[in-house]
Amino acid sequence: MRIWAALALVAVLCGVGVEARTATTTPRELVTQLRIAAAMGVYKEASGISKALTGHGEDALPAIGEGINSGDRMVTIYLLGSLGGIGGDESTSLLVSCLNEEDLDLSAKAASRLDNRPIRRPLTGGELAALVALVRDKSGTMAGRAARVLGNCREVPAEQRAAPILVRFIVEIPRVQPGDEAPLERYSYVSPRVFRLNKFLLAFSYIGTGAISVVSDARQERAADPEMHKWLTLALGMAGDAEVAGELEQIVRGETDTSTRIEAIRAYARSAGEAAIPLLVSLLDDATVTGPTDCARTGNPDLDKQYPIRMVAADELTDLGRNDLVLSHRRSTGSQAATTK
């Protein structure tokens, strides 16, 4: 009888639109419905319920927490999707609570939802171990996402965050994977390899100056390897090390690979601060072009043509509080040095 009752309930659920469900059903009722839909394999319906929970915002968090604590893995996966659309520290904390070294696949899904959220509470030993394991063991892209999450764990000591991120970064720098020969990563203006490495650079930027000592030691040890030295210099720049501003300026001026040059511009701006402004302004006239053969977005060759160096320079000027220079340049030249933000 219970099976038939469940089937009947699922049939009812399938006839209810998401908008109506959001308005008339409480979060706890939605979690109950989600359990039934997941158990019966009605995955499209379960996805709709997950979105309905997101629509309740922070009011849904107690019910979502109860659902996660129930230990039903499939339900938890759907609830991670709900949490991904709800901001705030409580939602972030629930996502962090799903990090578990014994289930790295589930941990990876939680880390993907955390993205670039700051984590303002201490991590348990198990949560920290899971993040370190993701950085160490997962594929390059997933490891980079986990590195960003670890870098954003504000209550974990800086060197404790930086060390495992650095170890994996050093592994990734020389690594070449299938597809890395592609000119640019779709929608990002950088190659697939640089797209992966950028995630680690962002992690160092979240840690900030607390990462400088660890990265600097590694850079000194690898001074004889030009590629390794270059990328560790970029990491120091992203962490805000003013000592490498001169080297980064030379990379910006001399680097021939557009993708690497884009990352060097970002690192240079963070390292040099206001001293970077003259060079950044000059880059608003950079002639480097990407187009449909590199990064097709719309299928329209005119619309797909982009100037990535100009766009990144404009971004960094805006971050330095000088968007007025971007707007002035645009007015005077008629150029489209729009920011990427």
N, C-alpha and C positions, 0 to 999 in steps of 0.2 A: 504493500500500500504506500509505503514511503516513496518508493521509486516513482509510482504513478503520480503521487502528489507533487513530487519534484518536477516531473515532466510537465504536469499541468501548469505549475508555476512558471516554468521556463517558457511555455507557450504563451502565457499571459504577458511575461516580460517582453517577449519578442514583438508583441503588438503595441508596446508603449514606446513612443518616441523619446529621444534623449532630452529634448527641451521640456516636455511634460514631466518626465521623471525628475528632472532637476528641480522643478518648482514644487512638486507634490510629495516627494519621497525624502525621508530623513537620511543622513549619512549612514547611520547604523543599519537602516533597512537596505540601503544600497549595498553595503558590505555583505549583508546576508544574501542578497540577490546575486552578488558577484561570486560568492562561494558556490551557489547552486549552478550558475551558468558555467563556471570553470570546471566544476565536477562533472557536468553533463557534456562538456566539450563544445559548448555553444560560444565559440571564441569571439565571433563578431559581436554578439550581444555583450559578452564580458568586456570587450573593448569599449562599447558604448557606455556601460555602467562606470567604467574607470574614468571616462571623460566627464560623466555626470558628477562624480565625486569631486573632480577638479573644479567644477563649477561652483561648488559650495565653499571653496577657498579654505581659509584657516578653520572654519567651523567644522570641517570634515576631519581634522587631524586626530581628535580623540578616537573616532571610529576607525580611521586608517591604522592608528597605532595598535588598536585591539586586533584588527585583522592581521597585521604583521606578526603580532605576538601569538596568534593562533598556530603558527608553525606550518601553515599550508603554503608550500613553495610556489605553486602556480598562482594562488591568490596574491601572494607577496609580489610576484612579477608584475601583475596588473596594478597593484597599489603603488609600486615604484613609478609607473607611468603617471598615476594621479599626482604623486608628490612632485614629479618633474614640473608640473604646471602651477604649483603653489609655492610662493616665495616665503621668506622669513626664516628665522633661526630655528623655530620648532620643526618646520618641515625639513630643513637641512639636517637637524639632529636625527630625525627618523630615518632619513636616507643613510646617514653614517652608521646607524645601528644595524643596518643590513650588511655591513662589511663583515665578512666571516672567512677566515683562512681555510675553513673546511669546505667552502663552496665558492670557489673563485669565479665561477661563471655568474652566479647571482651577485657576487661582489662587483663584478665588472659592470653589470647592469646598473647597480646603485651608483657606482663611480661615474658612469656616463650621464646619469641624471644630475649629479652634483655639479658637473661642468666647472664653471669658474666661481662657484659660491664660496664666500669666506666661511670657514668653520671656526666658530668662536668658543667651542667647549673642548675640554680635554678629551682625548681619545682613550678608550680602554685598551688594554694590551692586545686583545684580539682584533679590535678595529685597526690599530696601527700595524699589526702583523699582516693583516689582510691587504692593506694598501701597499706595504713594502713588497709583499709577494706578487701583487699585480704589476708593480713597476719592474720587478725582477724577472717574472716568468711569462707574462703575456706578450702578444705580438707588439711590434713597434708602435703602432697607432694606439692600441689600448693601453700599453705601458705609458705612453705619453699622456693620455687622458688621466690615468691614475697619478702620474707625476704632478699634474696640475692640481689634482685634489690634495695630494700630500703637501705640496708647496703652500696650499691655502689653509692648512691646519695651524691656526695662529697660536694655539696653546702647546704645540709640540716644539721643543727647542730647535732653533734654526739649523744647527749642524746635524741634528738627528733627522731632519727633513732632507737636507742637502746631500748627505752622504749617499743614500741609496739612489737618489735621482742622478747624481753625478756618475755613479758606477754604470748605470744603464745608458746614460747619455754617451759615455765613452765607447760603449759597445756599438751604439747606433751610428756614430759619426762615420766610420768607414764602411758601414753595411750598405750593400746595393741589393735591391729586391726587384722582382719582375714588375715592369711598368715604370721603374724609376727613370727610364730614358724619355718618358713623356715630357714635352716642353714645360707644361705648367699643370698644376693640380686644378681641376675644375672648381671654379668659384673662389679660388684663394689667391691666384696670381703667382703661386710658387710651385716648384716641382714637387712630386710626391715625396721625394727624400727630404727636401727642406720643410715640407708640410709636417712631416713626422718630427724632425728636429726642433721645429718651432714650438711644439708643445712642451718640450723640456726647457727651452729658453723662457717660455712664459712661467714655468714653475719656478725658475730661478728669480724671475722678476717678482713673484709673489713673496718669496722668502726675503728678498732685498739684501741689504748689506751683510746680514748674518750668514750669507752663503759665500761671501768673498774669500774668506780664509781657506775654506775647503777647496774651492775651485782654483784659487791661485796656486796652491801647492801642487795640484794635479797638472796645471798648465806649465809650471816650472819643470816638472819631471818629464814632460813631453815636448820640450822646446825644440827638439830635433825633428819633430814630425810637423811639417808646415800646416797640413790640413787640420790635425788635432789642435795645434796651437791656435789656429784661426778661430775654430768653433768654441774653444774654451775662452778665448778673448771675447767673443760675442756673448758668452754666458756671463762673464764678468761685467760687461757693459749693461746687460739686462738687469743684473743685480745692483746696478748703480755705482760701480767702481769708477771713480773719476780718474784713477791712475792709468786706465787704458784708453782714455779718450783720444789721444794722439794716434795710437795704433788703429783704432776704429775709424778715425777720419781717413787714414790712408787706405783702409779696406773699402770704404765708401767711394773714394775717388778712383781706386784702381781695379776693383773687382769686376771681372768680365761676365760672370754668371749673374743674370738678373735676379734669380730667386735668392741667392746668397746675399746679393747687394741690398735687397729689400730688408732682410734681417739685420744686416749691418747698419742700415739707416736707423732702425728702431733702437738698436743697442747703443749707437753713437749718441742719439738724442737723450737717452736715459743716463748715459755716462757724462756727457759734456754739459747738459742742462742748457742754460741760456747761451752759452758759448757756441752751441750748435746752430743757432738761428741763422747766421749768414749763409752757411752751407745749405741748410734746409731751404732757405728762400731761393738760392740758385737752382736747386733741384726742381723747383716748380716749373722750370723751362726744359726739363729733361725730355729728350726726344724718344726714349725707349717706348716702343709700342707693342701691345699684345692684341691679337685679333682672333678671328674664328678658328684659325688653325691651332691656336694655343689654348684658348679658354672660351669656347663658344658658349654664350649665355642665351641669346635670343634667336639666333639663326639669321639675324640681320647684320651683315658685315659692318655697316656704319655704326650701329649701336654697340656691336661687340668690340669695336676697337677701343682699347683702354690704354692709359698711360700710368702704369703701376708705380713707377718711381715718383712721379708727381703726386699721386694719390697718397702714398705713404708719407712723403715729406709734408704734405698738407695735414695729415693726421697728427704727426709729431709736433708741428707748429701749434696746432689746436691744443694738444695736451700741455704744451708749454705756455698756454695762455695767450698765444699770438694769432688767433684766427683772423684778427684784423689784417695781418699781412697777407693771408691767403685771399681774403675778400678783395683787398686792394690790388693784388696781382691779377686777380680774375677780371676786375673792372678795367685795368689798364691794358690787358692783353687780349681780353675776350676768350681766354682759354678756359677749359673745363677741368680745372685742378680740384675737382670735388674730392672730399674726403671719402674714405672707405667705410666710415662709421654711419 
